[in-house]
Amino acid sequence: MAIDFFLSETARHADVVMATSLHEEEEGTVTTAEGRVVRIRAAVTPPANARRDSDILIGTC
């Protein structure tokens, strides 16, 4: 299984590829390598079947 926002060379070898959203399409917070918490706001909406990474990992949507 691969989770990717485009069909990469690695994803081509997977049995299942799940479409995910880009960084610009997500909302929430991230922690930088320096330990800062940064708020992310979506700039655009994800296309058709793309889902957020967190939704894929916890099985929602």
Secondary structure in CASP SS format (residue, H / E / C, confidence):
PFRMAT SS
TARGET T0000
AUTHOR 0000-0000-0000
METHOD secondary structure of the structure
MODEL  1
M C 1.00
A E 1.00
I E 1.00
D E 1.00
F C 1.00
F C 1.00
L C 1.00
S C 1.00
E C 1.00
T C 1.00
A H 1.00
R H 1.00
H H 1.00
A C 1.00
D C 1.00
V C 1.00
V E 1.00
M E 1.00
A E 1.00
T E 1.00
S C 1.00
L C 1.00
H H 1.00
E H 1.00
E H 1.00
E C 1.00
E C 1.00
G E 1.00
T E 1.00
V E 1.00
T E 1.00
T C 1.00
A C 1.00
E C 1.00
G C 1.00
R C 1.00
V E 1.00
V E 1.00
R E 1.00
I E 1.00
R C 1.00
A C 1.00
A C 1.00
V C 1.00
T C 1.00
P C 1.00
P C 1.00
A C 1.00
N C 1.00
A C 1.00
R E 1.00
R C 1.00
D H 1.00
S H 1.00
D H 1.00
I H 1.00
L H 1.00
I H 1.00
G C 1.00
T C 1.00
C C 1.00
END
